[in-house]
Each structure stands twice: as structure tokens, then as C-alpha cells.
Amino acid sequence: MFRLISTLVKIIIASLITGAVLTQLDLSAEQILAEMGLTPEAVMTWLQDGVSWAVPNIVLGSMVIVPVWLVVYLFRPPRG
């Protein structure tokens, strides 16, 4: 758990520093997206489409994986 939190903090700090540097260079997210031929609305639409596809598949998969994991966990021999 500590490694996960540590990694998230590192990503947040790196993102903050990168954002500050880009701000000093007078670059914005809209400008960078425009250079790539995208709009913020298109990116949000792609994110929403991705989430609407992923969530049902995650729920469906977990209906199989969680019971299998539970059975394996229950029948595992106890640790020392």
C-alpha cells in the first residue's frame, strides 16, 4: 500500500512541476490539443465513451473473478 501511495505522490509532484514549466512557457492544454488536431470536447467524449465501455465489462468480469478468488482464498492452507 505504501508503494502505491508513494508512486501516486511522485506522479502528482511530476505533473505539478511539468504544469508549472508549461505555464511559464505560455502553453495551455487547449493549445497543445489544438496542435494535435483535437478539442477538449472530443477528448471528454472519448473519455466518457471509454468509461461507459469499461465499467460494464469490469462489473461482468468481477462477477466471475471475485467468487473464484474467494474460493481459492478460503481453501488456501493457513500461513505459519
Residue, then its C-alpha position, 0 to 999 in steps of 0.5 A: m500500500f505504501r508503494l502505491i501511495s508513494t508512486l501516486v505522490k511522485i506522479i502528482i509532484a511530476s505533473l505539478i512541476t511539468g504544469a508549472v514549466l508549461t505555464q511559464l512557457d505560455l502553453s495551455a492544454e487547449q493549445i497543445l490539443a489544438e496542435m494535435g488536431l483535437t478539442p477538449e470536447a472530443v477528448m471528454t467524449w472519448l473519455q466518457d465513451g471509454v468509461s461507459w465501455a469499461v465499467p460494464n465489462i469490469v462489473l461482468g468480469s468481477m462477477v466471475i473473478v471475485p467468487v473464484w478468488l474467494v474460493v481459492y482464498l478460503f481453501r488456501p492452507p493457513r500461513g505459519 
